[in-house]
Amino acid sequence: MGFAETLVGFKLAGITVTSECTGENADSKLNELMDAESVGLIVLDRDLVSFLSIKTKRRVEASTKPVVITIPGKSGALESGESISMMVKRAIGVDLSSKGK
């Protein structure tokens, strides 16, 4: 879930389910995704976090399904240098980079 620029890379990687949004509708879009039974993982553009309400931020922090992870947006990289694959592995215990291992 993110700005159009963020989602281009996911689409190029073959991910077909994406949710483009702006700061103005980020809160409602995120809540919509979190309410969907079929969604287990939400990858959120970190630049959208500042647009979320306190209530939604608390919901994200407490959520175990779906798992919500943030990734760097246009504003920059992760401070820790942690890769997206490692964030997903830490969050859900699945190594996305292992191919059939």
C-alpha positions in Angstrom: 0.0 0.0 0.0 1.5 3.3 -1.0 2.0 6.1 -3.4 2.1 5.2 -7.2 5.9 5.5 -7.2 6.3 3.0 -4.4 4.0 0.4 -6.1 5.8 0.3 -9.4 8.5 -1.9 -8.1 6.0 -4.4 -6.6 4.1 -4.5 -9.9 7.4 -5.1 -11.8 8.1 -8.0 -9.4 4.7 -9.6 -10.3 2.7 -8.7 -7.2 -0.8 -8.1 -8.5 -2.6 -7.0 -5.4 -1.6 -3.4 -4.6 -3.5 -0.5 -3.2 -2.5 2.9 -4.5 -3.4 5.8 -2.2 -2.5 9.3 -1.2 -2.1 10.9 2.2 -5.7 12.0 2.2 -7.1 8.5 1.9 -4.4 6.4 3.5 -6.2 6.0 6.8 -9.4 4.7 5.2 -7.6 2.5 2.7 -5.5 0.9 5.4 -8.5 0.1 7.5 -10.3 -1.3 4.5 -7.3 -3.7 3.9 -7.1 -4.6 7.6 -10.8 -5.5 7.5 -10.4 -7.8 4.5 -10.4 -11.5 5.6 -8.2 -12.5 2.7 -5.3 -10.1 3.6 -2.5 -11.5 5.7 0.3 -9.1 5.0 0.3 -5.4 4.3 3.4 -3.7 3.2 3.0 0.0 3.9 4.9 3.0 2.5 6.5 4.6 5.6 5.8 8.1 4.1 2.1 7.4 4.7 2.4 6.7 8.4 2.2 10.4 9.3 -1.2 10.6 7.6 -2.7 7.9 9.8 -4.9 8.6 12.7 -3.8 7.7 16.2 -6.6 5.1 16.3 -5.3 3.4 13.1 -1.7 3.5 14.3 -2.7 1.7 17.5 -4.7 -0.8 15.5 -1.6 -1.5 13.3 0.6 -1.9 16.4 -1.8 -4.4 17.9 -2.5 -6.3 14.8 -1.4 -9.9 14.4 -3.5 -10.6 11.3 -2.8 -8.9 9.0 0.8 -8.3 9.8 1.7 -4.7 8.8 5.3 -3.8 7.9 6.5 -0.4 6.7 9.1 0.1 4.0 11.0 3.2 3.0 9.2 5.5 0.6 10.5 8.4 -1.4 11.9 10.1 1.7 14.6 7.5 2.3 16.0 4.2 3.4 15.6 2.4 6.7 17.8 3.6 9.4 18.8 0.1 10.4 19.7 -1.0 6.9 17.4 -4.0 7.3 16.2 -5.4 4.0 12.5 -5.8 3.1 13.0 -9.6 3.0 14.4 -9.6 6.5 11.5 -7.4 7.8 9.0 -9.9 6.4 10.9 -12.8 7.8 11.0 -11.2 11.2 7.3 -10.3 11.0 5.9 -13.6 9.7 8.7 -16.1 9.9 8.9 -16.8 6.2 12.1 -16.2 4.2 11.0 -14.7 0.9 14.4 -15.0 -0.6 14.7 -18.8 -0.2 13.6 -20.6 -3.3 12.3 -24.1 -2.5 14.8 -24.6 0.4 
